Amino acid sequence: MIRIYNSLTKKVEEFKPIKENEVSMYVCGPTVYNYMHIGNSRPVVFFDVVARFFRYMGYKVTYVSNFTDIDDKIIARAKEEGITEEEVSEKYIKEISKTYQRLNIIPHDQNPRVTENIPQIIDFIQLLITKGGAYIKDGDVYFDVSKVPNYGILSSQTIENLIQGARIEPNEKKNSPLDFALWKETTEGLRWKSPWSEGRPGWHTECVVMINNIFKGKIDIHGGGMDLKFPHHDNEIAQSICAHDHTIANYWMHNGRIDLSGEKMSKSLGNVVWANDLLDKVEAQAYRLMILNVPYRQPLNYREELLTQAETEYEKIKRAFNSLHRKLELLDIEIKDIKVNEIEDIKNRFIEALSDDFNTANALTEVNNITKLVNTMLREKEPNLDKLVAAYNLFKDMLWVLGLETKISNLTIEDKKLYQEYEEARKAKNFEVSDKLRKILVDKGIII
């Protein structure tokens, strides 16, 4: 049984999919006007593990994450770089997609763009107007939050409290400070013709429409960073309740942010660590391990020493797995499904950790346990081969689920022949030859 902390109900619940053995999941993606910083990368890494674990447990997963390619920041970037908005979006979608690959992210099933969904967005806004949930003001369209009795249900804020801290900007035409734009008339940047004006959609409407276009109804999981709870996700829910009488997803999941020196990381503040810069210095798996060492709902205060610790920890894991891989390869052992109680105990604890609201920190404890066990077995003169194979199968699966695969290549026939020559020289105590061959084997990564 998989249990998830549901941000909507504020409690841990048993996961019950809408369709048996299937998972539909949508995670809010980036606005594509700049490179990705490490704060942006936490949901990307965490929800990749969520999708991997569901697949490992036998579910068919449909995982969608969008690219927001309409925004004031994109307009500003286009002016700054002297190119069009489309060129800005295309440039940074390519760059962000490369960063996804560097982070060892399994490709999403779909990455919809807002610009691909404008007709459907216009139709959806018209539906909200027809249902009395939206109103037109001089070419703009606003959502009327008073028409949703439980507005703010996700962030647990009341309309009264929200109004006290809200204000209407001088250029806004809305009735209430909490009402939000569904369509904005504009003469600047990309714009489209609509029944109300020539303009572009508001941010909070885009994801609702893309989810419905792809999944055709309610989904299992909607995810994103904790900072999206309000107003973005609350506004998504309000529109969906008005239009479709449901809250978009049965389970809402939110990851904590990554802080830098105790402060929120933000491009606008200029206190960011760019993901590509960091990945130029360390392996992606070590960075993922640093993220996964902290429970996903807690904030992560990034420090160099945390990353250094993760590098050291990952090096131990990689060395143990690769050594085991080479051992079985050189012994020419068939890799088959073998059950060994001690290995099954580690597997069960690993699954239980991730089934308990994706407790990656506890799951990594089991990775460390199998790392230690493998090192012990490899030091034995006559190890139990069945136990080695069972450990290998589980070790490989665990690393895949967490995205920590070592990507070791298989040996060639020539490599194996060289190793046999080394073994024969060693057994014959021909140390001059064996030492020479050993150096070649180490340099080629055959002996670790």
C-alpha positions in Angstrom: 0.0 0.0 0.0 1.4 3.4 -1.1 0.6 6.3 1.2 0.8 10.0 0.2 0.6 13.2 2.1 -2.3 15.0 0.4 -1.8 18.8 0.6 -5.5 19.2 -0.1 -6.7 17.2 2.9 -3.7 17.8 5.0 -3.2 14.1 5.9 -1.5 11.0 4.7 -3.8 8.9 2.7 -3.7 5.5 1.0 -3.2 5.9 -2.8 -6.2 4.7 -4.7 -5.8 5.3 -8.5 -8.8 6.4 -10.6 -8.0 3.6 -13.0 -6.7 0.3 -11.7 -2.9 0.0 -12.0 -2.6 3.3 -13.7 -1.3 6.7 -12.5 -2.0 10.0 -14.1 0.3 12.8 -12.9 0.9 16.4 -13.8 3.6 18.6 -12.4 3.9 22.4 -13.1 6.9 23.1 -15.3 9.1 26.1 -15.8 8.5 29.5 -17.5 11.0 29.3 -20.2 12.9 32.6 -20.1 16.2 31.5 -18.5 18.3 28.6 -17.5 17.3 26.3 -14.7 18.7 27.0 -11.2 18.9 24.3 -8.5 15.8 25.5 -6.8 13.8 24.7 -10.0 15.4 21.3 -10.1 14.0 19.9 -6.9 10.5 19.1 -8.1 12.0 17.8 -11.4 14.2 15.3 -9.5 11.7 14.4 -6.8 8.7 13.8 -9.1 11.0 11.8 -11.4 11.5 9.4 -8.4 7.7 9.3 -7.8 7.1 8.2 -11.4 9.9 5.7 -11.3 8.7 4.1 -8.1 5.1 3.8 -9.4 6.5 2.1 -12.5 8.7 -0.2 -10.4 5.6 -1.2 -8.5 3.9 -2.2 -11.7 1.8 0.9 -12.4 1.3 2.3 -15.9 2.3 6.0 -15.4 1.4 8.9 -17.6 3.6 11.8 -16.4 3.1 15.3 -17.9 4.9 18.5 -17.2 4.4 21.7 -19.2 6.5 24.6 -20.5 5.0 28.0 -19.9 5.9 29.9 -23.1 3.8 33.1 -22.6 4.8 35.5 -19.9 5.9 39.1 -19.2 9.4 37.7 -18.3 9.7 36.2 -21.8 8.7 39.5 -23.4 11.4 41.2 -21.3 14.0 38.6 -22.2 13.2 38.9 -25.9 13.8 42.7 -25.7 17.0 42.2 -23.8 18.4 39.6 -26.3 17.0 41.3 -29.4 15.1 38.2 -30.5 11.4 37.2 -30.7 9.4 35.7 -27.9 9.2 32.4 -29.9 13.0 32.3 -30.2 13.4 33.0 -26.5 11.0 30.1 -25.6 12.6 27.7 -28.1 16.1 28.5 -26.9 15.3 27.9 -23.2 13.1 24.9 -23.8 16.1 23.3 -25.5 18.4 24.4 -22.7 16.1 23.2 -19.9 15.5 19.9 -21.8 19.3 19.4 -21.9 19.4 20.0 -18.1 16.6 17.5 -17.6 18.8 14.9 -19.4 21.9 15.9 -17.3 19.8 15.3 -14.2 19.0 11.8 -15.4 15.3 12.5 -15.7 13.2 9.9 -17.6 11.5 11.9 -20.4 8.0 13.0 -19.5 5.2 11.5 -21.6 4.2 14.9 -22.7 5.6 18.5 -22.4 2.7 20.7 -23.6 3.2 24.4 -24.3 0.7 27.1 -23.6 0.9 28.5 -27.1 -0.3 25.1 -28.4 -3.5 25.4 -26.4 -4.9 28.9 -27.0 -8.2 27.8 -28.7 -9.0 25.4 -25.9 -8.1 28.1 -23.3 -10.5 30.6 -25.0 -13.2 27.9 -25.0 -12.6 27.2 -21.3 -12.8 30.9 -20.3 -16.1 31.2 -22.2 -17.4 28.2 -20.2 -16.5 29.9 -17.0 -18.3 33.1 -18.2 -21.4 31.0 -19.1 -21.4 29.3 -15.7 -21.3 32.7 -13.9 -17.8 32.2 -12.6 -16.1 34.9 -14.6 -16.9 38.4 -15.9 -15.7 40.8 -18.6 -14.3 44.2 -18.0 -13.2 46.3 -20.9 -11.6 43.5 -22.9 -10.2 41.7 -19.8 -11.8 38.6 -18.2 -11.6 37.9 -14.5 -12.5 35.0 -12.4 -15.0 35.8 -9.6 -13.6 34.0 -6.5 -16.8 34.8 -4.5 -18.6 32.2 -6.7 -16.5 29.4 -5.2 -17.5 28.8 -1.6 -14.3 27.1 -0.5 -11.8 29.3 -2.3 -8.4 28.9 -0.8 -9.1 25.3 0.2 -5.5 24.1 -0.6 -3.6 26.8 1.3 -6.3 26.8 4.1 -6.8 30.6 3.7 -10.2 32.3 4.0 -11.4 34.9 1.7 -11.7 37.3 4.6 -8.1 36.9 5.6 -6.9 37.1 2.0 -8.8 40.3 1.4 -7.1 42.0 4.4 -3.7 41.5 2.8 -4.7 42.1 -0.8 -5.0 45.3 -2.8 -6.0 46.3 -6.3 -3.3 47.7 -8.5 -4.3 51.1 -10.1 -4.5 49.6 -13.6 -6.7 46.7 -12.7 -10.4 46.6 -13.4 -11.5 43.7 -11.3 -14.3 43.8 -8.7 -12.4 42.2 -5.8 -8.7 42.2 -5.0 -8.8 38.4 -5.0 -10.3 38.0 -8.5 -7.6 37.0 -11.0 -7.2 37.5 -14.7 -8.2 34.8 -17.1 -7.6 36.9 -20.2 -5.7 40.2 -20.6 -6.1 42.6 -23.4 -2.7 43.7 -24.6 -0.9 45.4 -27.4 2.5 44.0 -26.4 4.0 40.7 -27.1 2.3 37.5 -28.4 -1.4 37.9 -28.5 -4.5 36.2 -30.0 -7.9 37.3 -31.1 -10.7 36.3 -28.7 -14.4 37.2 -28.2 -13.4 39.8 -25.7 -10.2 41.4 -27.1 -6.9 40.8 -28.7 -4.7 39.5 -25.8 -3.3 36.5 -24.0 -4.4 34.2 -21.2 -3.7 34.5 -17.5 -1.2 32.1 -16.0 -3.6 30.4 -13.6 -5.8 29.2 -16.5 -3.2 27.5 -18.6 -2.5 24.4 -16.5 -6.2 23.6 -15.9 -6.8 23.6 -19.6 -3.7 21.5 -20.5 -4.6 18.9 -17.9 -8.1 18.6 -19.2 -7.0 18.5 -22.8 -4.6 15.6 -22.1 -6.3 13.6 -19.4 -9.9 14.4 -20.3 -10.9 14.7 -16.6 -9.7 14.4 -13.1 -6.2 13.1 -12.5 -4.5 11.1 -9.7 -1.7 13.5 -8.8 -1.0 17.2 -9.3 2.4 18.3 -8.1 4.7 21.3 -7.8 6.7 23.4 -5.4 5.3 24.6 -2.1 5.3 28.1 -3.4 2.7 27.3 -6.0 0.0 26.4 -3.4 -1.2 29.9 -3.4 -2.3 31.6 -5.5 -1.5 29.3 -8.5 -2.9 26.0 -7.4 -5.7 27.4 -5.3 -6.7 29.3 -8.5 -6.5 26.2 -10.6 -8.8 24.4 -8.2 -11.3 27.3 -8.1 -11.6 27.3 -11.9 -11.9 23.5 -12.1 -14.7 23.4 -9.4 -16.6 26.1 -11.3 -16.2 24.4 -14.7 -16.0 20.7 -13.9 -17.2 20.4 -10.3 -13.9 18.7 -9.2 -10.6 19.7 -7.7 -8.5 18.5 -10.7 -6.6 15.8 -8.8 -7.3 13.4 -6.0 -3.8 14.0 -4.5 -1.9 17.2 -4.4 1.8 17.0 -3.6 4.2 19.8 -2.9 7.9 19.7 -2.4 9.8 22.2 -0.1 12.1 24.7 -1.7 15.9 24.9 -1.9 17.2 27.9 0.1 20.6 29.4 -0.3 22.1 30.7 3.0 18.7 30.5 4.6 17.0 32.7 1.9 14.7 31.8 -0.9 16.5 31.2 -4.1 15.2 33.5 -6.8 16.4 34.7 -10.3 15.0 38.2 -9.5 17.0 38.4 -6.3 20.1 37.2 -8.1 21.0 34.6 -5.4 20.9 31.5 -7.5 23.1 28.5 -8.2 22.6 27.5 -11.8 22.0 23.8 -12.3 24.4 23.5 -15.3 27.2 25.1 -13.4 26.8 22.7 -10.6 26.5 19.7 -12.9 29.8 20.8 -14.6 31.5 20.1 -11.2 29.7 17.0 -9.9 28.0 13.9 -11.1 24.2 14.3 -11.5 23.7 11.2 -9.3 25.6 12.8 -6.4 23.4 15.9 -6.7 20.2 13.8 -6.8 21.4 12.0 -3.7 21.9 15.3 -1.9 18.3 16.3 -2.8 16.9 12.8 -1.8 18.6 12.8 1.5 16.1 15.4 2.8 12.4 14.5 3.1 10.7 16.1 0.1 8.2 18.3 2.1 11.0 19.9 4.2 13.1 22.9 2.9 16.6 22.1 1.9 19.3 24.7 2.8 21.9 24.2 0.1 25.5 24.2 1.3 28.7 23.1 -0.3 29.4 20.6 2.5 26.1 18.8 1.8 27.1 18.3 -1.8 30.6 17.1 -0.8 29.0 14.6 1.6 26.7 13.4 -1.2 29.7 13.0 -3.6 31.5 10.8 -1.0 28.4 8.8 -0.4 27.7 8.2 -4.0 31.3 7.2 -4.7 30.9 4.4 -2.2 27.7 3.3 -3.7 29.0 3.4 -7.3 32.2 1.6 -6.4 30.3 -1.2 -4.7 27.8 -1.7 -7.5 30.4 -1.5 -10.3 32.6 -3.9 -8.4 29.7 -6.4 -8.1 28.8 -5.9 -11.7 32.4 -6.7 -12.8 32.6 -9.7 -10.4 29.6 -11.4 -11.9 30.6 -10.5 -15.4 34.1 -11.9 -15.1 32.8 -15.0 -13.4 30.4 -15.3 -16.3 27.5 -15.8 -13.9 23.9 -15.8 -15.4 21.8 -13.0 -14.0 18.5 -14.5 -13.1 15.7 -14.0 -10.5 16.9 -15.5 -7.2 15.3 -15.0 -3.8 17.5 -14.7 -0.8 15.9 -13.9 2.6 18.5 -11.3 3.7 18.3 -9.5 0.3 14.5 -9.7 0.4 14.5 -8.0 3.8 16.4 -5.0 2.4 14.0 -4.9 -0.6 10.9 -4.9 1.6 12.3 -2.1 3.8 13.2 -0.1 0.6 9.7 -0.5 -0.7 8.2 0.3 2.6 10.2 3.5 2.9 9.1 4.8 -0.5 5.5 3.6 0.1 5.5 5.8 3.2 5.0 9.2 1.4 8.1 8.7 -0.7 10.6 8.7 2.3 13.7 8.9 0.1 15.9 9.4 3.1 14.9 6.0 4.6 15.2 4.4 1.1 18.8 5.7 0.9 19.5 4.0 4.3 18.6 0.7 2.6 20.9 1.6 -0.4 23.7 2.1 2.2 22.8 -1.3 3.8 23.1 -3.2 0.5 26.3 -1.3 -0.3 27.8 -2.5 2.9 26.5 -6.1 2.4 28.0 -6.2 -1.2 31.4 -5.0 0.0 31.4 -7.7 2.7 30.5 -10.4 0.1 33.1 -9.2 -2.3 35.8 -9.6 0.3 34.9 -13.3 0.9 37.1 -15.9 -0.7 34.2 -18.0 -1.7 31.1 -15.8 -1.8 27.6 -17.3 -2.1 26.9 -16.8 -5.9 23.1 -16.9 -5.5 23.3 -14.2 -2.9 25.6 -12.1 -5.1 23.1 -12.4 -8.0 20.2 -11.5 -5.7 22.0 -8.5 -4.3 22.9 -7.4 -7.8 19.3 -7.5 -9.0 18.1 -5.5 -6.1 21.0 -3.1 -6.1 20.4 -2.3 -9.7 16.6 -1.8 -9.2 17.2 0.5 -6.2 19.6 2.7 -8.1 17.2 2.9 -11.0 14.2 3.9 -8.8 16.2 6.7 -7.3 17.9 7.7 -10.6 21.4 6.9 -9.2 22.4 4.4 -12.0 26.2 4.2 -12.5 26.0 3.6 -16.2 28.8 1.0 -16.2 29.5 -0.5 -19.6 29.9 -4.3 -20.3 33.2 -5.8 -21.0 34.3 -6.9 -24.4 35.7 -10.4 -25.3 39.2 -8.9 -25.4 38.7 -7.4 -21.9 37.7 -10.7 -20.4 40.6 -12.4 -22.1 43.0 -9.8 -20.6 41.5 -10.5 -17.2 42.0 -14.2 -17.6 45.7 -13.6 -18.5 46.0 -11.5 -15.3 44.4 -14.3 -13.2 46.7 -16.9 -14.6 49.8 -14.8 -14.0 48.7 -14.0 -10.5 48.0 -17.7 -9.6 51.4 -18.6 -11.1 52.9 -15.9 -8.9 54.4 -14.2 -11.9 54.2 -10.9 -10.2 56.0 -8.8 -12.8 53.4 -9.9 -15.5 50.4 -9.8 -13.1 51.3 -6.3 -11.9 51.6 -5.0 -15.5 48.3 -6.6 -16.5 46.6 -5.3 -13.3 47.6 -1.7 -14.1 46.1 -2.1 -17.6 42.9 -3.5 -16.1 42.6 -0.7 -13.6 43.2 1.9 -16.3 40.5 0.4 -18.4 38.1 0.3 -15.4 37.9 -3.5 -15.6 39.2 -3.9 -12.1 37.8 -1.3 -9.7 
